[in-house]
Amino acid sequence: MPDGYRIMPHWHPTTENVTVISGTFHLGMGEKFDDTAGSEMPPGSFGFLGPHMKHYAWTTGETEVQVHGMGPFKLVYVNPADDPRTSAAK
């Protein structure tokens, strides 16, 4: 992901595991994006989010993460207008 990339609030029906390969990944919890909250995850960090846990993320520097877990993987945005897969997303 490029520097400053944002992943708006969303959730998954299964556990999501995240490992930071490079860059800095920031992870926040809740239904509203707040880049003053959250945890900074430097390279080598690992975290997991349980099913239906609402969260969001952003990057500092070009960042590479590995996401894994039991499938099928699904991402549900809290606000459907934030979904970049739809034409309604900005």
N, C-alpha and C positions, 0 to 999 in steps of 0.2 A: 504494500500500500504506500502511496506517496505521503510525504510530510503533510500533517494537518488533515489527513483523511478522517472522516467521521462515519461511524455506523450508528444510526439513530436507534432509540429504544425499541427493543424487540425481545422475543422469548423463543424457546425451542421446546417441543414436547418430550425430548430426551436429554440426558446429561450431555453437556458440551465440555470437552477438554481442550485447553489452549496452551501451547508451548510457544514462547517467543524465541525466534531464531536470531533475528537481528533488529536493530532499532529499538524504540520504546513504545510499548502498547499501554494505553491507559484504559482501565476498566471501571465503569461506574454502575451503580445499581439504582433501579427505579424507573418510573414511567416518563420522566422528563430529562432531557439531555442537560447536563451541568458540568462543564469542563473545569469547574473549581472543586469538584468533588471527585471521588474515585481513587483508585490505587494505580501507582506507576509500576509497570512490569518491565524491567530491563531484560536484555538477552539472557537466555537460560531459565527465565521464570516459567512456572507452570501454574495453572489455575483451572478450576472446574466450576461449572454452574449447573445447578440442579434443574430438573424439568420445570417449566413454567416460570422460572426466575427472570423477572424483567431486568434488562441491563442494556448498556450502550458502551461504545468504545471510541477512542481516537488515537492518533499516532503522533509521535514526535520523531522527526527524521523518517527516512524511507524505512519501512518496517515489514518484516516477514514473520508470519505466524503459521503454526501448524494447528489445525483444528481437527479433532477426531472424536469418535464415540460410536455408539451403536446406532445403526440406521433404521429406518430411513431418516436422513437429516432434513429438517424443515425449519425455516426461519419465518416467524410471524411478527410483523411490525405492530407496535402498539397503536400508532397512527398510520392507517393504510396509505395515506398520502406521502409518507416517507419512504415507501417501497420503491427502490430504483428500477425494479422489474416492470413497473406499470408506467403508463404514459402520464399518469397524474403526478408522479414524483418530480420534484424540482431539482 
